Amino acid sequence: MALRFIGIDPSTDTGDSPTVWIDEDAREFVIQGWRAGEGLREQVTATPAPNHKAGVPDHEDVIRVPLRMAGVLRKACDVADGLG
């Protein structure tokens, strides 16, 4: 797995905040964020989405990433677009 660091929460001062990488081999975004509590997991389960089964499968999770990281996520998308 070749991870490419993209960026970290711009308001961090400790280095242990939400972070974004791209796994170039698997061609996936890798996002470290805050674990969602049961309340948010229940909301995700209850919120309809097209072509999406209800619930969060055991092999998946819901994470939270602050909106102030929109620029970091855009940068990750630009890098992903460049991978072809």
N, C-alpha and C positions, 0 to 999 in steps of 0.2 A: 504494500500500500504506500503510494507516494503522496503524502499530504503536502499541499501548498497552503501556507498560512496566508489568509486574506486580510483579516483585521479583528480587532478586539473592541469591546464597548468603549466608545470615546470618552466616557466619564469615569473610567476605571483609574484607580490610583494604586491598586494592589496587584493587578495582573491575574486575578482569579475571577474574572467577569465573563459574561457571554462572549464567545469567540466563534469565528467562521473560518473554515478551511475548505479546500476542494481536494477530493481524492481523485487524482488524475488517472489512476489505473482503473478504478471502479466507475469513474465518471459520475461522482455523486458529491453533493454538498454535505459537509459534516458541520453540524452546528452544536455548540455547547451552549446551553441556556439553563434557566431555572426550571426545576422540575415542577410540573403542574400539580396542584392539589386536587383532591377528589372533586371539589366543587367545579373546577374548570373541566376536568375529565367528564363529569356528568353533563355539563353544558355542551361540550363537543359532541357527546353521544346524542343529546336531545336536539341539536341544531341540524335541520335537514341540509343535505348537500347533494347535488345531482350525481348520480352514478356512484354513490358512496354508501356502503352498508353502515348501519348504526353500530356504535361502539368503537372501542380502540382494541385491536387484536393484541394478544399477549406479547407478540414479537415487535410491537410498536409502542411509542409513547408520545405524549404531548409535552412540548417544552414551551417556555415563554422567552421571548427575545424582545428587548425594549425597542420602541419605534425609533429612538435616536440612532439605532443601528441600520436604518434604511440605506444610508450611503455605503456601509460595509456590504450589505446584501446586494446592492446594485453592482458594486465592484466585483463581487463573487459571480454574479450573472454575466458581467462583461468577460471575466476570465473564462467562464464556462463556454460562452459563445465562441471565444477564440480557440477552444480545443477542437472545434469542428464537430 
